[in-house]
Each structure stands twice: as C-alpha cells, then as structure tokens.
Amino acid sequence: MRAQDIRIGETYMVCVPQRLPREIRDRLPRDRETYAAYMRLHLHRGRRFDLTVTSVDPGPPGPPSVDGVETLKTSKVALPLTSEQADLLGLPPDTTYEIHGLLQDADGEPVELPTTLTHTGLPARWLRPLGTPTVLDSLSIAYYRYRVREQATGMTPEAISEAAAKAQESERETAGRALDNYEAEDFLPTRRVEHQEWRRIEATMTETGMQIYAPESDPELSENELTNPLRKRLDGK
C-alpha cells in the first residue's frame, strides 16, 4: 500500500515475502522484545498476519515503512518476585527476579492469554486491506489442473467420481478453516481449482463414454495443455 493510504489505528494484512530484504535480515535486536519480533517475522515468511498500525514513516530517505502491533496468544508467563518472596527463597538481595513458565489449568492443559508484539520498520508495500483475497496466477492454475490430470490418468469413471467427491470435501473443509486462518485461506484457491478440474474430467468422461481417462483423448484439452506448464516455463517455451 501507499503510505498516504495507511491510517494509524487501523488493522491491515501484512504479506511477508519468503525472502526478507537485507535491511531487515541484518537488523541487530536491541532487547528481548525486538528479538521476539525479529524471530516472529522470520516465522511469518511466505505467510500473512494482521497488524494494527501505530506509526507511519512516509520516507525519504528510506522507503515508506510502518510500526505496529500484532495481537497473538501465548501460554508463556513471567511472574516478578517481590523482595519478600526472594528473601523467603533465600535468594541474594539487591537484584530482581522473575519466574518464567507455562500457564496450565488443573488438568495440565495450556491456558492461552492474549498478548501483543511490536513490529517496527515494516515496508509499507507489504500491507494490504483486510479481506484482500488470494488470487492464483494463470501459470499456477494451469499447473494445478495439469497435476489433477496426471492423477486422473488411467482411472475409471467410478474412481474419477470418487476423487471428485473427495476434492469437493477438501475444498469445503479448507473454506471452513479459511474463515479465521490465513494459511488455509492461501490454500483455498488451489483446492477450488483442483475440485473444478476433477468435476470437468468427470463430466467429460460421461459425455464421451470414455472408460479410462487419458489426457490425450480429452476433447477439451489443447496439445499445449498436455505438458507440464512449469517445465515449459523452465525450458523457456
């Protein structure tokens, strides 16, 4: 997004690239919180997360960037000890102590509490409005369709129908998880394309009377669609 379109206090979706830019990779965390944010950002590579913006730097001299807060849940807790508690434990005076551990219920199950993590200097170009859909490019669509046809090769109409039903169930299950899970949302367009291709093959076999599926006998395919589109891209064709 453009820096002038970003509003402080609003929450945006951050699309983190698989490879972080050098200026972020080479940062030296100054304290525990910045180190936690640094490691968290590495875990987000190739994924998305929500950020509530607290500051916008439109640049120059550097490129436009934002600071913000990520809300997450954790079972980790830190309990500071009072001087009286430290004395009862026989700890040396003139210093402070904290007990770190995991919060659990009576059954030993972890209890998650809301917490926040502050990110600084994130490129403004990574931000997207909430609800921005994941869209597959034409090459990815062609590849996932090709992969389905590879799996379908040699299958009977009954097996094709069974595979189509499984693909439909996978799409529905992923759609349900995608309501509150960015990773599932990323997979949803792929599951949708796979389901559609299975159904197309199922319909083609019914209409043509084909008993064993073979891509070269599929009347809806061009000769160009019989080879792996990614291989053609690598070969420069």
C-alpha positions in Angstrom: 0.0 0.0 0.0 1.0 3.6 -0.4 2.0 5.3 2.9 -0.6 8.1 2.4 -3.4 5.5 2.3 -2.4 3.9 5.6 -4.3 5.1 8.7 -2.9 4.9 12.2 -5.1 2.8 14.4 -6.4 0.7 11.5 -5.6 -3.0 11.2 -4.1 -4.3 7.9 -3.0 -7.6 6.5 0.8 -7.9 6.2 2.1 -10.1 3.3 5.6 -11.2 4.3 7.8 -12.4 1.4 9.6 -15.7 1.6 12.9 -13.9 1.4 13.2 -10.9 3.7 15.1 -7.8 2.4 18.6 -7.4 3.6 17.9 -4.3 5.7 15.5 -6.4 7.8 17.6 -9.6 7.8 20.7 -7.7 9.0 18.9 -6.0 11.9 20.5 -6.4 15.4 17.8 -6.7 18.0 18.4 -4.4 20.9 16.4 -6.1 23.6 14.1 -9.1 24.4 11.0 -7.6 22.7 12.7 -6.6 19.5 14.4 -10.0 19.3 11.0 -11.7 19.8 9.6 -9.6 17.0 12.6 -10.4 14.8 12.1 -14.1 15.2 8.3 -13.9 14.8 8.8 -12.1 11.5 11.0 -14.9 10.3 8.3 -17.4 11.2 5.8 -15.3 9.1 8.0 -15.6 5.9 5.8 -16.6 3.0 2.7 -16.0 5.1 0.4 -13.3 6.3 -0.6 -11.7 9.7 -2.7 -8.8 11.0 -1.0 -5.6 12.2 -2.6 -2.6 13.9 -0.6 0.4 12.7 0.8 2.7 15.3 3.1 4.9 13.2 3.8 5.6 9.5 7.1 6.8 8.1 6.4 8.1 4.6 10.1 8.5 3.8 12.6 9.6 2.4 15.4 9.0 3.0 14.3 5.4 3.5 11.3 3.7 1.8 7.9 4.1 3.4 7.5 2.0 6.4 5.2 1.3 9.4 5.3 0.4 13.0 2.5 -1.6 14.5 1.2 -4.2 17.0 0.5 -7.8 16.3 -2.1 -9.5 18.6 -1.4 -13.1 19.5 -1.9 -15.7 22.2 0.6 -17.4 24.5 0.8 -19.7 27.4 4.2 -18.3 28.5 4.0 -16.2 31.6 6.5 -14.2 33.7 5.9 -13.6 37.4 8.1 -11.0 39.1 9.1 -11.8 42.7 8.8 -9.2 45.4 11.8 -8.6 47.7 10.0 -10.5 50.5 9.4 -13.6 48.2 13.0 -13.5 47.1 14.1 -13.4 50.7 11.9 -16.3 51.7 13.5 -18.3 48.8 17.0 -17.5 50.2 18.0 -15.5 47.0 20.7 -12.9 47.3 19.3 -9.3 47.8 20.0 -6.2 45.8 18.6 -7.6 42.5 15.2 -8.5 40.9 13.9 -11.9 40.0 11.2 -13.3 37.6 9.8 -16.8 37.4 9.1 -17.9 33.8 7.0 -20.8 32.8 3.8 -22.1 31.1 0.3 -21.4 32.4 -1.8 -24.6 32.8 -5.2 -25.5 34.2 -5.9 -28.1 36.8 -5.8 -30.8 34.1 -2.4 -29.8 32.8 -3.8 -28.2 29.6 -2.1 -25.0 28.5 -4.2 -21.8 29.0 -3.6 -19.1 26.3 -3.7 -15.5 27.2 -3.8 -12.5 24.7 -0.6 -10.6 24.3 0.9 -8.2 21.8 4.2 -7.9 19.9 5.5 -4.7 18.4 7.0 -4.7 14.9 9.0 -1.7 13.7 10.1 -0.6 10.2 8.0 -3.0 8.2 7.8 -1.9 4.5 4.5 -0.2 3.7 4.3 -2.2 0.4 3.7 -5.3 2.4 0.4 -4.1 3.7 -3.0 -4.9 2.2 -6.5 -4.0 3.3 -8.2 -6.8 5.4 -10.2 -9.1 3.3 -7.9 -8.9 0.2 -8.4 -12.3 -1.5 -5.7 -14.6 -2.5 -5.6 -14.9 -6.3 -3.8 -17.6 -8.3 -1.9 -16.5 -11.4 -2.6 -18.2 -14.7 0.5 -20.4 -14.5 -0.4 -21.7 -11.1 -3.9 -22.5 -12.3 -2.6 -24.4 -15.3 -0.2 -26.3 -13.1 -2.8 -27.4 -10.6 -5.1 -28.5 -13.4 -2.2 -30.4 -15.0 -1.5 -32.1 -11.7 -5.1 -33.3 -11.4 -5.0 -34.7 -14.9 -1.8 -36.6 -14.0 -3.5 -38.2 -11.0 -6.6 -39.0 -13.1 -4.7 -40.7 -15.9 -5.7 -44.4 -16.1 -8.7 -44.0 -13.7 -12.2 -45.3 -14.4 -15.3 -43.1 -14.3 -16.2 -44.5 -10.9 -12.7 -43.7 -9.5 -12.9 -40.2 -11.0 -16.3 -39.6 -9.4 -14.9 -40.7 -6.0 -11.9 -38.4 -6.4 -14.1 -35.5 -7.4 -16.2 -36.0 -4.2 -13.1 -36.1 -2.1 -11.9 -32.9 -3.8 -15.2 -31.2 -3.0 -14.9 -32.2 0.6 -11.4 -30.9 0.8 -12.5 -27.6 -0.7 -15.3 -27.3 1.8 -13.1 -28.2 4.8 -10.5 -25.7 3.7 -13.1 -23.0 3.2 -14.3 -23.5 6.8 -10.8 -23.2 8.2 -10.1 -20.2 6.0 -12.6 -18.1 7.9 -10.1 -17.4 10.6 -6.8 -18.9 9.3 -4.7 -17.2 6.7 -2.7 -20.3 5.8 -6.0 -22.2 5.0 -7.2 -19.2 3.0 -4.0 -19.3 0.9 -4.7 -23.0 0.0 -8.4 -22.4 -0.8 -8.0 -21.2 -4.4 -5.8 -24.3 -5.1 -8.4 -26.6 -3.6 -11.1 -24.9 -5.7 -9.2 -25.3 -8.9 -8.5 -28.9 -8.2 -12.1 -29.6 -7.4 -13.3 -27.9 -10.6 -10.8 -29.9 -12.7 -12.0 -33.2 -11.2 -15.6 -32.3 -12.0 -14.7 -31.3 -15.5 -13.0 -34.6 -16.1 -16.0 -36.4 -14.6 -18.3 -34.6 -16.9 -16.1 -35.2 -20.0 -16.0 -39.0 -19.3 -19.7 -39.1 -19.0 -20.3 -37.2 -22.2 -17.7 -39.0 -24.3 -18.2 -42.5 -22.8 -14.5 -42.7 -22.0 -13.8 -45.8 -19.8 -10.3 -45.0 -18.9 -9.1 -41.4 -18.6 -6.3 -40.3 -20.9 -5.5 -36.6 -21.3 -4.6 -37.0 -25.0 -8.1 -38.2 -25.6 -9.7 -35.3 -23.7 -11.6 -33.3 -26.3 -11.4 -30.1 -24.2 -7.6 -30.0 -24.0 -5.3 -28.5 -26.5 -1.9 -30.0 -27.4 -0.2 -27.3 -25.3 -2.0 -28.4 -22.2 -0.6 -32.0 -22.3 2.8 -31.0 -20.9 3.7 -29.6 -17.5 3.4 -25.8 -17.7 6.1 -25.3 -15.1 8.5 -27.4 -17.1 7.8 -25.3 -20.2 8.5 -22.2 -18.2 11.8 -23.5 -17.1 12.7 -24.6 -20.6 11.8 -21.1 -21.8 9.0 -22.2 -24.1 
